[in-house]
Amino acid sequence: MTQERTYSTAGPECPYCGHKHQADEPFYYDEDMTVMDCGRCERDFNVEVYTSTSWTCEPREVPHV
């Protein structure tokens, strides 16, 4: 049983039992989320959500008139 801070880019990972939750619900991306209940070991743990946005751009071919 782990009891350490965990980090994941795939979804929340319980610091008690190590269960990796699938981030397939919108609330997993809510930056106001602070506490989560683990569905496996049923313990609460603190959550910090960080969101990053980026853009990729490329030239656009414009036909010559």
CHARMM-style PDB file with segment names, atoms N, HN, CA, C and O in Angstrom:
ATOM      1  N   MET     1       0.851  -1.182   0.000  1.00  0.00      PROA
ATOM      2  CA  MET     1       0.000   0.000   0.000  1.00  0.00      PROA
ATOM      3  C   MET     1       0.892   1.239   0.000  1.00  0.00      PROA
ATOM      4  O   MET     1       1.713   1.413   0.901  1.00  0.00      PROA
ATOM      5  N   THR     2       0.737   2.085  -0.991  1.00  0.00      PROA
ATOM      6  HN  THR     2       0.070   1.944  -1.722  1.00  0.00      PROA
ATOM      7  CA  THR     2       1.595   3.257  -1.182  1.00  0.00      PROA
ATOM      8  C   THR     2       1.157   4.401  -0.278  1.00  0.00      PROA
ATOM      9  O   THR     2       0.182   3.922   0.300  1.00  0.00      PROA
ATOM     10  N   GLN     3       1.280   5.314   0.053  1.00  0.00      PROA
ATOM     11  HN  GLN     3       2.072   5.704  -0.417  1.00  0.00      PROA
ATOM     12  CA  GLN     3       0.788   6.456   0.778  1.00  0.00      PROA
ATOM     13  C   GLN     3       1.696   7.610   0.449  1.00  0.00      PROA
ATOM     14  O   GLN     3       2.127   8.363   1.322  1.00  0.00      PROA
ATOM     15  N   GLU     4       1.971   7.730  -0.806  1.00  0.00      PROA
ATOM     16  HN  GLU     4       1.620   7.118  -1.516  1.00  0.00      PROA
ATOM     17  CA  GLU     4       2.836   8.787  -1.289  1.00  0.00      PROA
ATOM     18  C   GLU     4       2.084   9.620  -2.309  1.00  0.00      PROA
ATOM     19  O   GLU     4       1.049   9.211  -2.835  1.00  0.00      PROA
ATOM     20  N   ARG     5       2.613  10.769  -2.570  1.00  0.00      PROA
ATOM     21  HN  ARG     5       3.454  11.102  -2.142  1.00  0.00      PROA
ATOM     22  CA  ARG     5       2.039  11.629  -3.601  1.00  0.00      PROA
ATOM     23  C   ARG     5       2.212  10.927  -4.950  1.00  0.00      PROA
ATOM     24  O   ARG     5       3.284  10.399  -5.248  1.00  0.00      PROA
ATOM     25  N   THR     6       1.163  10.926  -5.754  1.00  0.00      PROA
ATOM     26  HN  THR     6       0.292  11.355  -5.512  1.00  0.00      PROA
ATOM     27  CA  THR     6       1.226  10.305  -7.071  1.00  0.00      PROA
ATOM     28  C   THR     6       1.073  11.373  -8.147  1.00  0.00      PROA
ATOM     29  O   THR     6       0.564  12.462  -7.883  1.00  0.00      PROA
ATOM     30  N   TYR     7       1.515  11.055  -9.355  1.00  0.00      PROA
ATOM     31  HN  TYR     7       1.928  10.170  -9.569  1.00  0.00      PROA
ATOM     32  CA  TYR     7       1.410  11.962 -10.501  1.00  0.00      PROA
ATOM     33  C   TYR     7       1.049  11.137 -11.721  1.00  0.00      PROA
ATOM     34  O   TYR     7       1.614  10.065 -11.938  1.00  0.00      PROA
ATOM     35  N   SER     8       0.117  11.626 -12.514  1.00  0.00      PROA
ATOM     36  HN  SER     8      -0.342  12.497 -12.337  1.00  0.00      PROA
ATOM     37  CA  SER     8      -0.284  10.915 -13.715  1.00  0.00      PROA
ATOM     38  C   SER     8      -0.815  11.890 -14.746  1.00  0.00      PROA
ATOM     39  O   SER     8      -1.445  12.888 -14.395  1.00  0.00      PROA
ATOM     40  N   THR     9      -0.565  11.608 -16.013  1.00  0.00      PROA
ATOM     41  HN  THR     9      -0.053  10.798 -16.297  1.00  0.00      PROA
ATOM     42  CA  THR     9      -1.151  12.401 -17.087  1.00  0.00      PROA
ATOM     43  C   THR     9      -2.340  11.674 -17.700  1.00  0.00      PROA
ATOM     44  O   THR     9      -2.984  12.199 -18.608  1.00  0.00      PROA
ATOM     45  N   ALA    10      -2.640  10.471 -17.214  1.00  0.00      PROA
ATOM     46  HN  ALA    10      -2.117  10.045 -16.476  1.00  0.00      PROA
ATOM     47  CA  ALA    10      -3.736   9.671 -17.754  1.00  0.00      PROA
ATOM     48  C   ALA    10      -5.011   9.766 -16.919  1.00  0.00      PROA
ATOM     49  O   ALA    10      -6.099   9.520 -17.440  1.00  0.00      PROA
ATOM     50  N   GLY    11      -4.906  10.114 -15.649  1.00  0.00      PROA
ATOM     51  HN  GLY    11      -4.022  10.314 -15.225  1.00  0.00      PROA
ATOM     52  CA  GLY    11      -6.049  10.205 -14.759  1.00  0.00      PROA
ATOM     53  C   GLY    11      -5.592  10.132 -13.314  1.00  0.00      PROA
ATOM     54  O   GLY    11      -4.433   9.808 -13.058  1.00  0.00      PROA
ATOM     55  N   PRO    12      -6.477  10.425 -12.353  1.00  0.00      PROA
ATOM     56  CA  PRO    12      -6.100  10.398 -10.946  1.00  0.00      PROA
ATOM     57  C   PRO    12      -5.659   9.001 -10.508  1.00  0.00      PROA
ATOM     58  O   PRO    12      -6.253   7.995 -10.897  1.00  0.00      PROA
ATOM     59  N   GLU    13      -4.607   8.962  -9.693  1.00  0.00      PROA
ATOM     60  HN  GLU    13      -4.124   9.779  -9.377  1.00  0.00      PROA
ATOM     61  CA  GLU    13      -4.098   7.699  -9.144  1.00  0.00      PROA
ATOM     62  C   GLU    13      -4.158   7.771  -7.626  1.00  0.00      PROA
ATOM     63  O   GLU    13      -3.562   8.662  -7.020  1.00  0.00      PROA
ATOM     64  N   CYS    14      -4.870   6.843  -7.013  1.00  0.00      PROA
ATOM     65  HN  CYS    14      -5.354   6.120  -7.505  1.00  0.00      PROA
ATOM     66  CA  CYS    14      -5.045   6.842  -5.559  1.00  0.00      PROA
ATOM     67  C   CYS    14      -3.693   6.679  -4.856  1.00  0.00      PROA
ATOM     68  O   CYS    14      -2.949   5.742  -5.148  1.00  0.00      PROA
ATOM     69  N   PRO    15      -3.376   7.594  -3.928  1.00  0.00      PROA
ATOM     70  CA  PRO    15      -2.103   7.489  -3.218  1.00  0.00      PROA
ATOM     71  C   PRO    15      -2.099   6.396  -2.145  1.00  0.00      PROA
ATOM     72  O   PRO    15      -1.050   6.105  -1.571  1.00  0.00      PROA
ATOM     73  N   TYR    16      -3.251   5.789  -1.869  1.00  0.00      PROA
ATOM     74  HN  TYR    16      -4.104   6.024  -2.336  1.00  0.00      PROA
ATOM     75  CA  TYR    16      -3.326   4.730  -0.870  1.00  0.00      PROA
ATOM     76  C   TYR    16      -3.182   3.339  -1.487  1.00  0.00      PROA
ATOM     77  O   TYR    16      -2.377   2.530  -1.025  1.00  0.00      PROA
ATOM     78  N   CYS    17      -3.961   3.067  -2.528  1.00  0.00      PROA
ATOM     79  HN  CYS    17      -4.615   3.724  -2.903  1.00  0.00      PROA
ATOM     80  CA  CYS    17      -3.951   1.715  -3.101  1.00  0.00      PROA
ATOM     81  C   CYS    17      -3.343   1.660  -4.497  1.00  0.00      PROA
ATOM     82  O   CYS    17      -3.135   0.573  -5.036  1.00  0.00      PROA
ATOM     83  N   GLY    18      -3.050   2.836  -5.102  1.00  0.00      PROA
ATOM     84  HN  GLY    18      -3.219   3.720  -4.665  1.00  0.00      PROA
ATOM     85  CA  GLY    18      -2.436   2.876  -6.414  1.00  0.00      PROA
ATOM     86  C   GLY    18      -3.403   2.698  -7.578  1.00  0.00      PROA
ATOM     87  O   GLY    18      -2.975   2.629  -8.730  1.00  0.00      PROA
ATOM     88  N   HSD    19      -4.703   2.623  -7.291  1.00  0.00      PROA
ATOM     89  HN  HSD    19      -5.050   2.680  -6.355  1.00  0.00      PROA
ATOM     90  CA  HSD    19      -5.689   2.441  -8.358  1.00  0.00      PROA
ATOM     91  C   HSD    19      -5.659   3.632  -9.303  1.00  0.00      PROA
ATOM     92  O   HSD    19      -5.711   4.782  -8.867  1.00  0.00      PROA
ATOM     93  N   LYS    20      -5.573   3.348 -10.612  1.00  0.00      PROA
ATOM     94  HN  LYS    20      -5.531   2.414 -10.966  1.00  0.00      PROA
ATOM     95  CA  LYS    20      -5.552   4.395 -11.627  1.00  0.00      PROA
ATOM     96  C   LYS    20      -6.955   4.564 -12.191  1.00  0.00      PROA
ATOM     97  O   LYS    20      -7.486   3.661 -12.838  1.00  0.00      PROA
ATOM     98  N   HSD    21      -7.540   5.705 -11.946  1.00  0.00      PROA
ATOM     99  HN  HSD    21      -7.108   6.438 -11.420  1.00  0.00      PROA
ATOM    100  CA  HSD    21      -8.886   6.006 -12.419  1.00  0.00      PROA
ATOM    101  C   HSD    21      -8.826   6.468 -13.867  1.00  0.00      PROA
ATOM    102  O   HSD    21      -7.944   7.243 -14.236  1.00  0.00      PROA
ATOM    103  N   GLN    22      -9.750   6.003 -14.682  1.00  0.00      PROA
ATOM    104  HN  GLN    22     -10.467   5.374 -14.383  1.00  0.00      PROA
ATOM    105  CA  GLN    22      -9.829   6.425 -16.077  1.00  0.00      PROA
ATOM    106  C   GLN    22     -10.437   7.820 -16.142  1.00  0.00      PROA
ATOM    107  O   GLN    22     -11.534   8.047 -15.632  1.00  0.00      PROA
ATOM    108  N   ALA    23      -9.740   8.734 -16.756  1.00  0.00      PROA
ATOM    109  HN  ALA    23      -8.848   8.549 -17.170  1.00  0.00      PROA
ATOM    110  CA  ALA    23     -10.214  10.123 -16.835  1.00  0.00      PROA
ATOM    111  C   ALA    23     -11.181  10.282 -18.002  1.00  0.00      PROA
ATOM    112  O   ALA    23     -10.927  11.042 -18.936  1.00  0.00      PROA
ATOM    113  N   ASP    24     -12.300   9.549 -17.935  1.00  0.00      PROA
ATOM    114  HN  ASP    24     -12.506   8.931 -17.177  1.00  0.00      PROA
ATOM    115  CA  ASP    24     -13.263   9.574 -19.033  1.00  0.00      PROA
ATOM    116  C   ASP    24     -14.526  10.362 -18.693  1.00  0.00      PROA
ATOM    117  O   ASP    24     -15.505  10.310 -19.438  1.00  0.00      PROA
ATOM    118  N   GLU    25     -14.516  11.074 -17.605  1.00  0.00      PROA
ATOM    119  HN  GLU    25     -13.721  11.117 -16.999  1.00  0.00      PROA
ATOM    120  CA  GLU    25     -15.646  11.914 -17.208  1.00  0.00      PROA
ATOM    121  C   GLU    25     -15.181  13.365 -17.142  1.00  0.00      PROA
ATOM    122  O   GLU    25     -14.046  13.625 -16.744  1.00  0.00      PROA
ATOM    123  N   PRO    26     -16.034  14.315 -17.523  1.00  0.00      PROA
ATOM    124  CA  PRO    26     -15.619  15.725 -17.526  1.00  0.00      PROA
ATOM    125  C   PRO    26     -15.155  16.249 -16.169  1.00  0.00      PROA
ATOM    126  O   PRO    26     -14.293  17.126 -16.120  1.00  0.00      PROA
ATOM    127  N   PHE    27     -15.707  15.733 -15.060  1.00  0.00      PROA
ATOM    128  HN  PHE    27     -16.408  15.021 -15.100  1.00  0.00      PROA
ATOM    129  CA  PHE    27     -15.336  16.277 -13.755  1.00  0.00      PROA
ATOM    130  C   PHE    27     -13.872  16.016 -13.410  1.00  0.00      PROA
ATOM    131  O   PHE    27     -13.321  16.694 -12.543  1.00  0.00      PROA
ATOM    132  N   TYR    28     -13.230  15.051 -14.068  1.00  0.00      PROA
ATOM    133  HN  TYR    28     -13.678  14.500 -14.773  1.00  0.00      PROA
ATOM    134  CA  TYR    28     -11.806  14.810 -13.822  1.00  0.00      PROA
ATOM    135  C   TYR    28     -10.938  15.973 -14.313  1.00  0.00      PROA
ATOM    136  O   TYR    28      -9.761  16.053 -13.963  1.00  0.00      PROA
ATOM    137  N   TYR    29     -11.505  16.868 -15.116  1.00  0.00      PROA
ATOM    138  HN  TYR    29     -12.462  16.803 -15.400  1.00  0.00      PROA
ATOM    139  CA  TYR    29     -10.756  18.000 -15.665  1.00  0.00      PROA
ATOM    140  C   TYR    29     -11.154  19.319 -15.018  1.00  0.00      PROA
ATOM    141  O   TYR    29     -10.743  20.380 -15.486  1.00  0.00      PROA
ATOM    142  N   ASP    30     -11.946  19.274 -13.953  1.00  0.00      PROA
ATOM    143  HN  ASP    30     -12.280  18.411 -13.572  1.00  0.00      PROA
ATOM    144  CA  ASP    30     -12.415  20.467 -13.257  1.00  0.00      PROA
ATOM    145  C   ASP    30     -11.326  20.948 -12.307  1.00  0.00      PROA
ATOM    146  O   ASP    30     -10.985  20.258 -11.347  1.00  0.00      PROA
ATOM    147  N   GLU    31     -10.780  22.133 -12.576  1.00  0.00      PROA
ATOM    148  HN  GLU    31     -11.058  22.693 -13.356  1.00  0.00      PROA
ATOM    149  CA  GLU    31      -9.705  22.654 -11.732  1.00  0.00      PROA
ATOM    150  C   GLU    31     -10.163  22.984 -10.315  1.00  0.00      PROA
ATOM    151  O   GLU    31      -9.330  23.237  -9.445  1.00  0.00      PROA
ATOM    152  N   ASP    32     -11.482  22.987 -10.067  1.00  0.00      PROA
ATOM    153  HN  ASP    32     -12.158  22.781 -10.774  1.00  0.00      PROA
ATOM    154  CA  ASP    32     -11.999  23.217  -8.716  1.00  0.00      PROA
ATOM    155  C   ASP    32     -12.080  21.920  -7.918  1.00  0.00      PROA
ATOM    156  O   ASP    32     -12.363  21.953  -6.720  1.00  0.00      PROA
ATOM    157  N   MET    33     -11.837  20.785  -8.557  1.00  0.00      PROA
ATOM    158  HN  MET    33     -11.607  20.758  -9.530  1.00  0.00      PROA
ATOM    159  CA  MET    33     -11.891  19.496  -7.867  1.00  0.00      PROA
ATOM    160  C   MET    33     -10.751  19.430  -6.851  1.00  0.00      PROA
ATOM    161  O   MET    33      -9.592  19.636  -7.211  1.00  0.00      PROA
ATOM    162  N   THR    34     -11.068  19.146  -5.587  1.00  0.00      PROA
ATOM    163  HN  THR    34     -12.009  18.979  -5.294  1.00  0.00      PROA
ATOM    164  CA  THR    34     -10.040  19.112  -4.554  1.00  0.00      PROA
ATOM    165  C   THR    34     -10.011  17.800  -3.777  1.00  0.00      PROA
ATOM    166  O   THR    34      -8.979  17.452  -3.203  1.00  0.00      PROA
ATOM    167  N   VAL    35     -11.129  17.060  -3.745  1.00  0.00      PROA
ATOM    168  HN  VAL    35     -11.967  17.343  -4.211  1.00  0.00      PROA
ATOM    169  CA  VAL    35     -11.197  15.796  -3.010  1.00  0.00      PROA
ATOM    170  C   VAL    35     -11.862  14.752  -3.886  1.00  0.00      PROA
ATOM    171  O   VAL    35     -12.819  15.045  -4.603  1.00  0.00      PROA
ATOM    172  N   MET    36     -11.352  13.535  -3.824  1.00  0.00      PROA
ATOM    173  HN  MET    36     -10.575  13.297  -3.241  1.00  0.00      PROA
ATOM    174  CA  MET    36     -11.913  12.444  -4.606  1.00  0.00      PROA
ATOM    175  C   MET    36     -12.004  11.199  -3.736  1.00  0.00      PROA
ATOM    176  O   MET    36     -11.164  10.980  -2.864  1.00  0.00      PROA
ATOM    177  N   ASP    37     -13.013  10.396  -3.974  1.00  0.00      PROA
ATOM    178  HN  ASP    37     -13.695  10.574  -4.683  1.00  0.00      PROA
ATOM    179  CA  ASP    37     -13.191   9.137  -3.270  1.00  0.00      PROA
ATOM    180  C   ASP    37     -12.726   8.012  -4.193  1.00  0.00      PROA
ATOM    181  O   ASP    37     -13.186   7.921  -5.331  1.00  0.00      PROA
ATOM    182  N   CYS    38     -11.827   7.163  -3.721  1.00  0.00      PROA
ATOM    183  HN  CYS    38     -11.453   7.238  -2.797  1.00  0.00      PROA
ATOM    184  CA  CYS    38     -11.344   6.042  -4.528  1.00  0.00      PROA
ATOM    185  C   CYS    38     -12.404   4.948  -4.560  1.00  0.00      PROA
ATOM    186  O   CYS    38     -12.877   4.501  -3.515  1.00  0.00      PROA
ATOM    187  N   GLY    39     -12.766   4.529  -5.744  1.00  0.00      PROA
ATOM    188  HN  GLY    39     -12.381   4.893  -6.592  1.00  0.00      PROA
ATOM    189  CA  GLY    39     -13.767   3.484  -5.906  1.00  0.00      PROA
ATOM    190  C   GLY    39     -13.282   2.111  -5.478  1.00  0.00      PROA
ATOM    191  O   GLY    39     -14.095   1.220  -5.233  1.00  0.00      PROA
ATOM    192  N   ARG    40     -11.969   1.923  -5.384  1.00  0.00      PROA
ATOM    193  HN  ARG    40     -11.308   2.647  -5.584  1.00  0.00      PROA
ATOM    194  CA  ARG    40     -11.433   0.626  -4.989  1.00  0.00      PROA
ATOM    195  C   ARG    40     -11.274   0.497  -3.470  1.00  0.00      PROA
ATOM    196  O   ARG    40     -11.842  -0.412  -2.865  1.00  0.00      PROA
ATOM    197  N   CYS    41     -10.509   1.397  -2.854  1.00  0.00      PROA
ATOM    198  HN  CYS    41     -10.048   2.136  -3.346  1.00  0.00      PROA
ATOM    199  CA  CYS    41     -10.262   1.277  -1.407  1.00  0.00      PROA
ATOM    200  C   CYS    41     -11.200   2.141  -0.576  1.00  0.00      PROA
ATOM    201  O   CYS    41     -11.179   2.071   0.653  1.00  0.00      PROA
ATOM    202  N   GLU    42     -12.026   2.957  -1.234  1.00  0.00      PROA
ATOM    203  HN  GLU    42     -12.043   3.014  -2.232  1.00  0.00      PROA
ATOM    204  CA  GLU    42     -13.040   3.795  -0.592  1.00  0.00      PROA
ATOM    205  C   GLU    42     -12.464   4.836   0.365  1.00  0.00      PROA
ATOM    206  O   GLU    42     -13.119   5.225   1.332  1.00  0.00      PROA
ATOM    207  N   ARG    43     -11.242   5.285   0.095  1.00  0.00      PROA
ATOM    208  HN  ARG    43     -10.710   4.969  -0.690  1.00  0.00      PROA
ATOM    209  CA  ARG    43     -10.637   6.341   0.912  1.00  0.00      PROA
ATOM    210  C   ARG    43     -10.649   7.636   0.113  1.00  0.00      PROA
ATOM    211  O   ARG    43     -10.546   7.621  -1.114  1.00  0.00      PROA
ATOM    212  N   ASP    44     -10.774   8.741   0.808  1.00  0.00      PROA
ATOM    213  HN  ASP    44     -10.858   8.753   1.805  1.00  0.00      PROA
ATOM    214  CA  ASP    44     -10.719  10.049   0.178  1.00  0.00      PROA
ATOM    215  C   ASP    44      -9.265  10.491   0.050  1.00  0.00      PROA
ATOM    216  O   ASP    44      -8.429  10.183   0.899  1.00  0.00      PROA
ATOM    217  N   PHE    45      -8.981  11.221  -1.031  1.00  0.00      PROA
ATOM    218  HN  PHE    45      -9.660  11.471  -1.721  1.00  0.00      PROA
ATOM    219  CA  PHE    45      -7.647  11.801  -1.170  1.00  0.00      PROA
ATOM    220  C   PHE    45      -7.757  13.153  -1.859  1.00  0.00      PROA
ATOM    221  O   PHE    45      -8.724  13.422  -2.572  1.00  0.00      PROA
ATOM    222  N   ASN    46      -6.763  13.995  -1.640  1.00  0.00      PROA
ATOM    223  HN  ASN    46      -5.977  13.777  -1.060  1.00  0.00      PROA
ATOM    224  CA  ASN    46      -6.725  15.332  -2.235  1.00  0.00      PROA
ATOM    225  C   ASN    46      -6.307  15.236  -3.693  1.00  0.00      PROA
ATOM    226  O   ASN    46      -5.477  14.406  -4.064  1.00  0.00      PROA
ATOM    227  N   VAL    47      -6.896  16.099  -4.516  1.00  0.00      PROA
ATOM    228  HN  VAL    47      -7.570  16.774  -4.215  1.00  0.00      PROA
ATOM    229  CA  VAL    47      -6.607  16.121  -5.945  1.00  0.00      PROA
ATOM    230  C   VAL    47      -6.283  17.552  -6.372  1.00  0.00      PROA
ATOM    231  O   VAL    47      -6.967  18.494  -5.971  1.00  0.00      PROA
ATOM    232  N   GLU    48      -5.242  17.710  -7.181  1.00  0.00      PROA
ATOM    233  HN  GLU    48      -4.686  16.945  -7.506  1.00  0.00      PROA
ATOM    234  CA  GLU    48      -4.935  18.976  -7.834  1.00  0.00      PROA
ATOM    235  C   GLU    48      -5.015  18.719  -9.332  1.00  0.00      PROA
ATOM    236  O   GLU    48      -4.341  17.828  -9.849  1.00  0.00      PROA
ATOM    237  N   VAL    49      -5.832  19.491 -10.026  1.00  0.00      PROA
ATOM    238  HN  VAL    49      -6.380  20.215  -9.606  1.00  0.00      PROA
ATOM    239  CA  VAL    49      -6.002  19.328 -11.468  1.00  0.00      PROA
ATOM    240  C   VAL    49      -5.302  20.494 -12.165  1.00  0.00      PROA
ATOM    241  O   VAL    49      -5.541  21.656 -11.837  1.00  0.00      PROA
ATOM    242  N   TYR    50      -4.445  20.176 -13.121  1.00  0.00      PROA
ATOM    243  HN  TYR    50      -4.251  19.232 -13.387  1.00  0.00      PROA
ATOM    244  CA  TYR    50      -3.762  21.190 -13.918  1.00  0.00      PROA
ATOM    245  C   TYR    50      -4.179  20.999 -15.364  1.00  0.00      PROA
ATOM    246  O   TYR    50      -4.138  19.885 -15.886  1.00  0.00      PROA
ATOM    247  N   THR    51      -4.577  22.072 -16.003  1.00  0.00      PROA
ATOM    248  HN  THR    51      -4.610  22.977 -15.579  1.00  0.00      PROA
ATOM    249  CA  THR    51      -4.996  22.017 -17.401  1.00  0.00      PROA
ATOM    250  C   THR    51      -4.027  22.837 -18.235  1.00  0.00      PROA
ATOM    251  O   THR    51      -3.635  23.938 -17.849  1.00  0.00      PROA
ATOM    252  N   SER    52      -3.649  22.297 -19.368  1.00  0.00      PROA
ATOM    253  HN  SER    52      -3.967  21.403 -19.682  1.00  0.00      PROA
ATOM    254  CA  SER    52      -2.731  22.976 -20.277  1.00  0.00      PROA
ATOM    255  C   SER    52      -3.365  23.020 -21.667  1.00  0.00      PROA
ATOM    256  O   SER    52      -3.942  22.037 -22.133  1.00  0.00      PROA
ATOM    257  N   THR    53      -3.248  24.166 -22.313  1.00  0.00      PROA
ATOM    258  HN  THR    53      -2.780  24.964 -21.935  1.00  0.00      PROA
ATOM    259  CA  THR    53      -3.776  24.326 -23.666  1.00  0.00      PROA
ATOM    260  C   THR    53      -2.633  24.713 -24.581  1.00  0.00      PROA
ATOM    261  O   THR    53      -1.781  25.523 -24.217  1.00  0.00      PROA
ATOM    262  N   SER    54      -2.618  24.136 -25.765  1.00  0.00      PROA
ATOM    263  HN  SER    54      -3.311  23.478 -26.060  1.00  0.00      PROA
ATOM    264  CA  SER    54      -1.601  24.516 -26.742  1.00  0.00      PROA
ATOM    265  C   SER    54      -2.217  24.515 -28.128  1.00  0.00      PROA
ATOM    266  O   SER    54      -3.278  23.930 -28.347  1.00  0.00      PROA
ATOM    267  N   TRP    55      -1.557  25.161 -29.046  1.00  0.00      PROA
ATOM    268  HN  TRP    55      -0.695  25.636 -28.868  1.00  0.00      PROA
ATOM    269  CA  TRP    55      -2.038  25.252 -30.416  1.00  0.00      PROA
ATOM    270  C   TRP    55      -0.908  24.901 -31.368  1.00  0.00      PROA
ATOM    271  O   TRP    55       0.254  25.228 -31.125  1.00  0.00      PROA
ATOM    272  N   THR    56      -1.262  24.237 -32.446  1.00  0.00      PROA
ATOM    273  HN  THR    56      -2.205  23.972 -32.644  1.00  0.00      PROA
ATOM    274  CA  THR    56      -0.335  23.973 -33.539  1.00  0.00      PROA
ATOM    275  C   THR    56      -0.878  24.695 -34.761  1.00  0.00      PROA
ATOM    276  O   THR    56      -2.056  24.560 -35.092  1.00  0.00      PROA
ATOM    277  N   CYS    57      -0.029  25.456 -35.429  1.00  0.00      PROA
ATOM    278  HN  CYS    57       0.927  25.566 -35.159  1.00  0.00      PROA
ATOM    279  CA  CYS    57      -0.457  26.223 -36.592  1.00  0.00      PROA
ATOM    280  C   CYS    57       0.471  25.919 -37.758  1.00  0.00      PROA
ATOM    281  O   CYS    57       1.636  25.567 -37.577  1.00  0.00      PROA
ATOM    282  N   GLU    58      -0.067  26.061 -38.934  1.00  0.00      PROA
ATOM    283  HN  GLU    58      -1.014  26.347 -39.081  1.00  0.00      PROA
ATOM    284  CA  GLU    58       0.730  25.849 -40.133  1.00  0.00      PROA
ATOM    285  C   GLU    58       0.294  26.843 -41.193  1.00  0.00      PROA
ATOM    286  O   GLU    58      -0.827  27.349 -41.139  1.00  0.00      PROA
ATOM    287  N   PRO    59       1.161  27.133 -42.160  1.00  0.00      PROA
ATOM    288  CA  PRO    59       0.788  28.080 -43.215  1.00  0.00      PROA
ATOM    289  C   PRO    59      -0.426  27.581 -43.990  1.00  0.00      PROA
ATOM    290  O   PRO    59      -0.642  26.377 -44.133  1.00  0.00      PROA
ATOM    291  N   ARG    60      -1.200  28.518 -44.478  1.00  0.00      PROA
ATOM    292  HN  ARG    60      -1.025  29.496 -44.362  1.00  0.00      PROA
ATOM    293  CA  ARG    60      -2.377  28.190 -45.268  1.00  0.00      PROA
ATOM    294  C   ARG    60      -2.127  28.628 -46.694  1.00  0.00      PROA
ATOM    295  O   ARG    60      -1.804  29.785 -46.965  1.00  0.00      PROA
ATOM    296  N   GLU    61      -2.280  27.690 -47.589  1.00  0.00      PROA
ATOM    297  HN  GLU    61      -2.542  26.750 -47.369  1.00  0.00      PROA
ATOM    298  CA  GLU    61      -2.087  28.017 -48.991  1.00  0.00      PROA
ATOM    299  C   GLU    61      -3.299  28.832 -49.471  1.00  0.00      PROA
ATOM    300  O   GLU    61      -4.439  28.377 -49.384  1.00  0.00      PROA
ATOM    301  N   VAL    62      -3.037  30.013 -49.964  1.00  0.00      PROA
ATOM    302  HN  VAL    62      -2.111  30.383 -50.034  1.00  0.00      PROA
ATOM    303  CA  VAL    62      -4.090  30.887 -50.470  1.00  0.00      PROA
ATOM    304  C   VAL    62      -3.916  30.976 -51.984  1.00  0.00      PROA
ATOM    305  O   VAL    62      -2.831  31.315 -52.456  1.00  0.00      PROA
ATOM    306  N   PRO    63      -4.973  30.675 -52.760  1.00  0.00      PROA
ATOM    307  CA  PRO    63      -4.853  30.737 -54.220  1.00  0.00      PROA
ATOM    308  C   PRO    63      -4.550  32.155 -54.690  1.00  0.00      PROA
ATOM    309  O   PRO    63      -5.113  33.124 -54.181  1.00  0.00      PROA
ATOM    310  N   HSD    64      -3.655  32.263 -55.663  1.00  0.00      PROA
ATOM    311  HN  HSD    64      -3.197  31.476 -56.076  1.00  0.00      PROA
ATOM    312  CA  HSD    64      -3.334  33.562 -56.248  1.00  0.00      PROA
ATOM    313  C   HSD    64      -4.423  33.942 -57.244  1.00  0.00      PROA
ATOM    314  O   HSD    64      -4.862  33.109 -58.036  1.00  0.00      PROA
ATOM    315  N   VAL    65      -4.848  35.163 -57.206  1.00  0.00      PROA
ATOM    316  HN  VAL    65      -4.491  35.840 -56.562  1.00  0.00      PROA
ATOM    317  CA  VAL    65      -5.897  35.624 -58.113  1.00  0.00      PROA
ATOM    318  C   VAL    65      -5.311  36.176 -59.373  1.00  0.00      PROA
ATOM    319  OT1 VAL    65      -6.047  36.612 -60.257  1.00  0.00      PROA
TER     320      VAL     65
END
